[in-house]
Protein backbone atom coordinates (compact mmCIF):
# COMPACT_ATOMS: atom_id res chain seq x y z
CA UNK A 1 0.00 0.00 0.00
CA UNK A 2 1.41 3.36 -1.05
CA UNK A 3 1.78 5.88 1.81
CA UNK A 4 -0.44 8.96 1.69
CA UNK A 5 2.08 11.80 1.36
CA UNK A 6 1.49 15.45 2.13
CA UNK A 7 3.28 18.34 0.47
CA UNK A 8 4.06 21.94 1.13
CA UNK A 9 6.18 24.46 -0.73
CA UNK A 10 9.49 22.86 0.25
CA UNK A 11 8.84 19.28 1.30
CA UNK A 12 6.95 16.04 0.99
CA UNK A 13 6.11 14.36 4.27
CA UNK A 14 3.94 11.90 6.11
CA UNK A 15 3.68 12.76 9.80
CA UNK A 16 1.06 10.71 11.56
CA UNK A 17 0.92 10.44 15.35
CA UNK A 18 -0.89 8.33 17.93
CA UNK A 19 -1.75 10.30 21.09
CA UNK A 20 -3.22 8.82 24.27
CA UNK A 21 -4.54 11.06 27.05
CA UNK A 22 -5.55 9.57 30.40
CA UNK A 23 -7.99 11.08 32.87
CA UNK A 24 -6.64 12.16 36.25
CA UNK A 25 -6.44 9.16 38.60
CA UNK A 26 -7.82 7.11 35.69
CA UNK A 27 -11.30 8.18 36.77
CA UNK A 28 -13.94 6.64 34.52
CA UNK A 29 -15.67 9.82 33.40
CA UNK A 30 -15.62 9.65 29.59
CA UNK A 31 -18.94 8.60 28.11
CA UNK A 32 -20.23 8.90 24.52
CA UNK A 33 -21.45 12.48 25.04
CA UNK A 34 -18.19 13.68 26.62
CA UNK A 35 -16.13 11.76 24.04
CA UNK A 36 -18.00 13.50 21.24
CA UNK A 37 -17.29 16.89 22.81
CA UNK A 38 -13.61 16.04 23.41
CA UNK A 39 -13.31 15.03 19.75
CA UNK A 40 -14.96 18.29 18.63
CA UNK A 41 -12.59 20.34 20.80
CA UNK A 42 -9.62 18.41 19.35
CA UNK A 43 -10.72 19.24 15.81
CA UNK A 44 -11.32 22.92 16.61
CA UNK A 45 -7.95 23.43 18.29
CA UNK A 46 -6.24 21.21 15.73
CA UNK A 47 -7.20 23.59 12.92
CA UNK A 48 -5.13 26.34 14.56
CA UNK A 49 -2.09 24.03 14.59
CA UNK A 50 -2.59 22.44 11.15
CA UNK A 51 -3.50 19.12 12.76
CA UNK A 52 -6.02 16.86 11.07
CA UNK A 53 -7.77 14.13 13.04
CA UNK A 54 -7.79 10.79 11.23
CA UNK A 55 -9.31 8.49 13.84
CA UNK A 56 -10.24 8.48 17.52
CA UNK A 57 -11.88 6.33 20.13
CA UNK A 58 -12.06 6.07 23.89
CA UNK A 59 -12.41 4.00 27.00
CA UNK A 60 -14.00 5.53 30.08
CA UNK A 61 -10.58 6.57 31.45
CA UNK A 62 -8.60 7.50 28.33
CA UNK A 63 -8.86 8.67 24.75
CA UNK A 64 -6.88 7.79 21.62
CA UNK A 65 -6.25 10.12 18.69
CA UNK A 66 -4.62 9.30 15.38
CA UNK A 67 -3.75 12.54 13.60
CA UNK A 68 -1.62 14.09 10.87
CA UNK A 69 0.53 17.17 11.37
CA UNK A 70 2.81 19.40 9.34
CA UNK A 71 6.61 19.55 9.82
CA UNK A 72 6.43 22.94 11.54
CA UNK A 73 3.71 21.93 14.02
CA UNK A 74 4.82 22.33 17.62
CA UNK A 75 3.19 19.26 19.14
CA UNK A 76 3.88 20.21 22.75
CA UNK A 77 2.05 23.54 22.34
CA UNK A 78 -0.88 21.82 20.66
CA UNK A 79 -1.17 19.09 23.30
CA UNK A 80 -0.94 21.57 26.18
CA UNK A 81 -3.48 23.83 24.51
CA UNK A 82 -5.86 20.93 23.91
CA UNK A 83 -5.55 19.51 27.43
CA UNK A 84 -6.07 22.93 29.03
CA UNK A 85 -9.02 23.96 26.86
CA UNK A 86 -10.76 20.59 26.92
CA UNK A 87 -10.40 20.31 30.71
CA UNK A 88 -11.83 23.79 31.22
CA UNK A 89 -14.70 23.32 28.76
CA UNK A 90 -15.69 19.83 29.88
CA UNK A 91 -15.80 20.86 33.54
CA UNK A 92 -17.85 23.94 32.63
CA UNK A 93 -20.29 22.09 30.36
CA UNK A 94 -20.56 18.97 32.54
CA UNK A 95 -20.31 20.24 36.14
CA UNK A 96 -21.11 16.78 37.54
CA UNK A 97 -17.59 15.71 36.49
CA UNK A 98 -16.04 17.96 39.13
CA UNK A 99 -17.49 15.68 41.82
CA UNK A 100 -15.60 12.69 40.40
CA UNK A 101 -12.20 14.39 40.07
CA UNK A 102 -9.92 15.43 42.90
CA UNK A 103 -8.58 18.97 42.78
CA UNK A 104 -10.41 19.64 39.53
CA UNK A 105 -7.85 18.36 37.02
CA UNK A 106 -9.42 16.43 34.15
CA UNK A 107 -6.27 15.00 32.50
CA UNK A 108 -3.26 13.27 33.96
CA UNK A 109 -0.14 15.47 33.62
CA UNK A 110 1.65 13.13 31.21
CA UNK A 111 0.58 11.61 27.93
CA UNK A 112 1.69 9.03 25.37
CA UNK A 113 2.57 10.01 21.82
CA UNK A 114 4.29 8.06 19.08
CA UNK A 115 4.87 8.37 15.41
CA UNK A 116 3.34 5.66 13.30
CA UNK A 117 6.53 5.05 11.36
CA UNK A 118 7.42 1.90 13.29
CA UNK A 119 3.95 0.42 13.09
CA UNK A 120 1.60 -0.07 10.21
CA UNK A 121 -1.13 2.60 10.41
CA UNK A 122 -3.75 -0.09 9.85
CA UNK A 123 -2.55 -1.82 13.03
CA UNK A 124 -3.11 1.38 15.00
CA UNK A 125 -6.51 1.93 13.38
CA UNK A 126 -7.57 -1.61 14.37
CA UNK A 127 -6.26 -1.05 17.90
CA UNK A 128 -8.30 2.15 18.25
CA UNK A 129 -11.41 0.54 16.75
CA UNK A 130 -11.16 -2.37 19.25
CA UNK A 131 -11.10 -0.06 22.29
CA UNK A 132 -14.70 -0.72 23.24
CA UNK A 133 -14.97 -4.28 21.92
CA UNK A 134 -13.33 -6.07 24.85
C-alpha positions as CSV (number, residue, x, y, z in Angstrom):
1,X,0.0,0.0,0.0
2,X,1.4,3.4,-1.0
3,X,1.8,5.9,1.8
4,X,-0.4,9.0,1.7
5,X,2.1,11.8,1.4
6,X,1.5,15.4,2.1
7,X,3.3,18.3,0.5
8,X,4.1,21.9,1.1
9,X,6.2,24.5,-0.7
10,X,9.5,22.9,0.2
11,X,8.8,19.3,1.3
12,X,6.9,16.0,1.0
13,X,6.1,14.4,4.3
14,X,3.9,11.9,6.1
15,X,3.7,12.8,9.8
16,X,1.1,10.7,11.6
17,X,0.9,10.4,15.3
18,X,-0.9,8.3,17.9
19,X,-1.8,10.3,21.1
20,X,-3.2,8.8,24.3
21,X,-4.5,11.1,27.0
22,X,-5.5,9.6,30.4
23,X,-8.0,11.1,32.9
24,X,-6.6,12.2,36.3
25,X,-6.4,9.2,38.6
26,X,-7.8,7.1,35.7
27,X,-11.3,8.2,36.8
28,X,-13.9,6.6,34.5
29,X,-15.7,9.8,33.4
30,X,-15.6,9.6,29.6
31,X,-18.9,8.6,28.1
32,X,-20.2,8.9,24.5
33,X,-21.5,12.5,25.0
34,X,-18.2,13.7,26.6
35,X,-16.1,11.8,24.0
36,X,-18.0,13.5,21.2
37,X,-17.3,16.9,22.8
38,X,-13.6,16.0,23.4
39,X,-13.3,15.0,19.7
40,X,-15.0,18.3,18.6
41,X,-12.6,20.3,20.8
42,X,-9.6,18.4,19.3
43,X,-10.7,19.2,15.8
44,X,-11.3,22.9,16.6
45,X,-8.0,23.4,18.3
46,X,-6.2,21.2,15.7
47,X,-7.2,23.6,12.9
48,X,-5.1,26.3,14.6
49,X,-2.1,24.0,14.6
50,X,-2.6,22.4,11.1
51,X,-3.5,19.1,12.8
52,X,-6.0,16.9,11.1
53,X,-7.8,14.1,13.0
54,X,-7.8,10.8,11.2
55,X,-9.3,8.5,13.8
56,X,-10.2,8.5,17.5
57,X,-11.9,6.3,20.1
58,X,-12.1,6.1,23.9
59,X,-12.4,4.0,27.0
60,X,-14.0,5.5,30.1
61,X,-10.6,6.6,31.5
62,X,-8.6,7.5,28.3
63,X,-8.9,8.7,24.8
64,X,-6.9,7.8,21.6
65,X,-6.3,10.1,18.7
66,X,-4.6,9.3,15.4
67,X,-3.8,12.5,13.6
68,X,-1.6,14.1,10.9
69,X,0.5,17.2,11.4
70,X,2.8,19.4,9.3
71,X,6.6,19.6,9.8
72,X,6.4,22.9,11.5
73,X,3.7,21.9,14.0
74,X,4.8,22.3,17.6
75,X,3.2,19.3,19.1
76,X,3.9,20.2,22.8
77,X,2.1,23.5,22.3
78,X,-0.9,21.8,20.7
79,X,-1.2,19.1,23.3
80,X,-0.9,21.6,26.2
81,X,-3.5,23.8,24.5
82,X,-5.9,20.9,23.9
83,X,-5.6,19.5,27.4
84,X,-6.1,22.9,29.0
85,X,-9.0,24.0,26.9
86,X,-10.8,20.6,26.9
87,X,-10.4,20.3,30.7
88,X,-11.8,23.8,31.2
89,X,-14.7,23.3,28.8
90,X,-15.7,19.8,29.9
91,X,-15.8,20.9,33.5
92,X,-17.8,23.9,32.6
93,X,-20.3,22.1,30.4
94,X,-20.6,19.0,32.5
95,X,-20.3,20.2,36.1
96,X,-21.1,16.8,37.5
97,X,-17.6,15.7,36.5
98,X,-16.0,18.0,39.1
99,X,-17.5,15.7,41.8
100,X,-15.6,12.7,40.4
101,X,-12.2,14.4,40.1
102,X,-9.9,15.4,42.9
103,X,-8.6,19.0,42.8
104,X,-10.4,19.6,39.5
105,X,-7.8,18.4,37.0
106,X,-9.4,16.4,34.1
107,X,-6.3,15.0,32.5
108,X,-3.3,13.3,34.0
109,X,-0.1,15.5,33.6
110,X,1.7,13.1,31.2
111,X,0.6,11.6,27.9
112,X,1.7,9.0,25.4
113,X,2.6,10.0,21.8
114,X,4.3,8.1,19.1
115,X,4.9,8.4,15.4
116,X,3.3,5.7,13.3
117,X,6.5,5.0,11.4
118,X,7.4,1.9,13.3
119,X,3.9,0.4,13.1
120,X,1.6,-0.1,10.2
121,X,-1.1,2.6,10.4
122,X,-3.7,-0.1,9.9
123,X,-2.5,-1.8,13.0
124,X,-3.1,1.4,15.0
125,X,-6.5,1.9,13.4
126,X,-7.6,-1.6,14.4
127,X,-6.3,-1.1,17.9
128,X,-8.3,2.1,18.2
129,X,-11.4,0.5,16.8
130,X,-11.2,-2.4,19.2
131,X,-11.1,-0.1,22.3
132,X,-14.7,-0.7,23.2
133,X,-15.0,-4.3,21.9
134,X,-13.3,-6.1,24.9
